[in-house]
């Protein structure tokens, strides 16, 4: 492990070259922004630490794929629904544990959510049976729900999930067949 003295600090690292780069950046910051060199150094170190942490997370989660911001809209329902409600769905699938994690947010539904489910297998514009009911959620017109789905390769199949054959929808009293819906597609299939 290397150390570099810098002002009143001693920086330690396993990656000596990265710290040399950071030291040069801190020197430039301290000369350019007099009196704020510590703040600049702090920001640079935090940025570097976050980048390294993100790299470790990616390396550790090489079996995980995710998709954020899947739009939940009435026009994706079959037949389409004209309403003011909308939502988003974030999903992350870990193929090593066969677990799908989800976070769904919805806003401005016509009335309280009565049911929500994952359905499949179905292409966009087609309907399918419920494959995973979500039971613990706020029965309101605006809300958030999080949870996990453990795939079993019987009813909940990885191949169908990864090929974009699952969708998520939220039902209300006014739209018992579903008010908003979004297809779970991880890539541009």
Secondary structure per residue as TSV (DSSP state, phi and psi in degrees):
chain	resnum	aa	ss	phi	psi
A	1	X	-	360.0	136.6
A	2	X	E	-100.1	157.1
A	3	X	E	-131.2	148.6
A	4	X	E	-133.4	121.7
A	5	X	E	-74.1	134.9
A	6	X	E	-143.3	112.8
A	7	X	T	51.2	-118.6
A	8	X	T	-98.1	14.4
A	9	X	E	-117.6	158.5
A	10	X	E	-123.2	118.7
A	11	X	E	-94.2	132.6
A	12	X	E	-116.7	146.6
A	13	X	E	-160.3	154.6
A	14	X	S	-86.7	-23.7
A	15	X	-	-109.1	85.1
A	16	X	H	-59.2	-39.2
A	17	X	H	-62.2	-40.5
A	18	X	H	-63.7	-39.1
A	19	X	H	-68.4	-35.7
A	20	X	H	-61.4	-41.9
A	21	X	H	-62.6	-45.8
A	22	X	H	-61.9	-39.5
A	23	X	H	-61.1	-43.7
A	24	X	H	-62.8	-41.6
A	25	X	H	-64.3	-42.5
A	26	X	H	-63.6	-37.8
A	27	X	H	-63.1	-44.5
A	28	X	H	-61.5	-45.4
A	29	X	H	-62.1	-42.0
A	30	X	H	-68.9	-30.2
A	31	X	H	-79.4	-35.2
A	32	X	H	-78.5	-40.9
A	33	X	S	-118.8	80.5
A	34	X	T	-58.8	135.9
A	35	X	T	86.7	-16.0
A	36	X	-	-115.9	17.2
A	37	X	H	-62.3	-37.2
A	38	X	H	-64.7	-44.7
A	39	X	H	-60.7	-44.0
A	40	X	H	-62.1	-44.0
A	41	X	H	-63.0	-41.3
A	42	X	H	-59.9	-45.7
A	43	X	H	-62.5	-42.5
A	44	X	H	-63.6	-45.8
A	45	X	H	-64.1	-41.9
A	46	X	H	-62.9	-42.5
A	47	X	H	-61.4	-44.3
A	48	X	H	-64.3	-44.2
A	49	X	H	-62.2	-42.2
A	50	X	H	-64.2	-40.8
A	51	X	H	-62.6	-43.6
A	52	X	H	-65.0	-41.4
A	53	X	H	-63.4	-43.6
A	54	X	H	-60.8	-41.8
A	55	X	H	-60.4	-40.9
A	56	X	H	-66.3	-40.3
A	57	X	H	-62.6	-45.3
A	58	X	H	-61.0	-44.5
A	59	X	H	-63.9	-40.9
A	60	X	H	-71.2	-30.3
A	61	X	T	-107.2	38.5
A	62	X	T	-63.4	-17.6
A	63	X	T	-90.8	3.0
A	64	X	E	-107.6	133.1
A	65	X	E	-120.0	149.8
A	66	X	E	-143.0	161.6
A	67	X	E	-145.1	124.8
A	68	X	E	-107.9	148.5
A	69	X	E	75.7	29.8
A	70	X	E	-64.1	123.1
A	71	X	E	-73.7	131.2
A	72	X	E	-107.4	112.4
A	73	X	E	-139.1	153.8
A	74	X	G	-64.7	-32.4
A	75	X	G	-69.1	-13.1
A	76	X	G	-87.9	-10.2
A	77	X	S	-68.5	158.2
A	78	X	S	-125.3	109.7
A	79	X	S	-71.5	161.2
A	80	X	-	-60.2	148.6
A	81	X	-	-115.3	134.2
A	82	X	-	-99.2	112.9
A	83	X	-	-156.3	175.7
A	84	X	S	-101.2	-7.9
A	85	X	-	-73.6	154.0
A	86	X	E	-156.9	172.7
A	87	X	E	-168.1	-179.3
A	88	X	E	-136.9	155.5
A	89	X	E	-134.1	126.6
A	90	X	E	-110.7	133.2
A	91	X	E	-133.5	150.3
A	92	X	E	-141.7	126.5
A	93	X	E	-114.9	125.9
A	94	X	E	-103.5	108.7
A	95	X	T	-70.4	-24.9
A	96	X	T	-72.2	-34.5
A	97	X	T	-101.5	-4.3
A	98	X	T	56.2	43.8
A	99	X	E	-123.0	130.0
A	100	X	E	-104.6	123.5
A	101	X	E	-102.0	143.0
A	102	X	E	-140.6	152.5
A	103	X	E	-135.4	119.5
A	104	X	E	-114.8	135.9
A	105	X	E	-124.4	137.9
A	106	X	E	-138.1	152.5
A	107	X	E	-142.6	139.1
A	108	X	-	61.2	36.3
A	109	X	-	-66.6	162.3
A	110	X	S	-62.2	-29.8
A	111	X	S	-161.6	-164.2
A	112	X	-	-65.1	143.5
A	113	X	E	-65.4	133.2
A	114	X	E	-107.8	-32.0
A	115	X	E	-150.5	156.1
A	116	X	E	-151.2	146.3
A	117	X	E	-152.4	162.7
A	118	X	E	-97.5	136.7
A	119	X	E	-119.8	157.9
A	120	X	E	168.9	173.7
A	121	X	S	-79.8	139.1
A	122	X	-	-159.3	140.9
A	123	X	-	-76.0	165.6
A	124	X	T	-55.5	135.1
A	125	X	T	86.8	3.6
A	126	X	-	-124.1	153.5
A	127	X	-	-100.8	157.8
A	128	X	-	-150.3	171.3
A	129	X	-	-73.6	159.9
A	130	X	E	-67.6	129.9
A	131	X	E	-111.8	-19.6
A	132	X	E	-151.5	107.6
A	133	X	E	-80.1	143.9
A	134	X	E	-107.1	119.9
A	135	X	-	-107.4	-26.0
A	136	X	S	-104.7	90.7
A	137	X	S	-148.0	158.1
A	138	X	-	-70.9	125.0
A	139	X	-	-84.3	76.6
A	140	X	S	-144.6	169.7
A	141	X	S	-80.8	-14.1
A	142	X	S	-137.2	134.2
A	143	X	E	-177.2	-177.0
A	144	X	E	-141.2	142.2
A	145	X	E	-138.1	141.7
A	146	X	E	-127.7	154.5
A	147	X	E	-179.5	-175.0
A	148	X	E	-133.6	152.3
A	149	X	E	-126.8	123.6
A	150	X	E	-95.8	116.0
A	151	X	-	-73.4	140.1
A	152	X	-	-115.1	-4.0
A	153	X	S	63.4	11.5
A	154	X	S	-108.8	-69.6
A	155	X	S	-94.2	-35.1
A	156	X	S	-108.0	93.8
A	157	X	-	-101.2	132.7
A	158	X	H	-60.0	-42.2
A	159	X	H	-61.4	-36.8
A	160	X	H	-72.6	-40.5
A	161	X	H	-60.9	-50.2
A	162	X	H	-73.0	-17.5
A	163	X	T	-96.0	13.2
A	164	X	T	77.9	24.4
A	165	X	-	-97.0	6.2
A	166	X	E	-105.1	148.9
A	167	X	E	-138.4	159.7
A	168	X	E	-117.5	134.2
A	169	X	E	-143.5	158.7
A	170	X	E	-121.1	130.3
A	171	X	E	-102.9	150.8
A	172	X	E	-133.6	171.7
A	173	X	S	-61.0	-43.1
A	174	X	T	-67.9	-33.8
A	175	X	T	-125.2	78.8
A	176	X	T	-66.1	-21.3
A	177	X	T	-84.5	-10.4
A	178	X	-	132.3	131.7
A	179	X	S	-99.1	-39.8
A	180	X	E	-135.1	150.1
A	181	X	E	-150.4	152.1
A	182	X	E	-148.6	134.0
A	183	X	E	-79.3	133.1
A	184	X	E	-86.0	99.8
A	185	X	-	-125.8	118.3
A	186	X	S	-79.6	-26.2
A	187	X	S	-139.3	-175.0
A	188	X	-	-86.2	80.7
A	189	X	-	-78.4	360.0
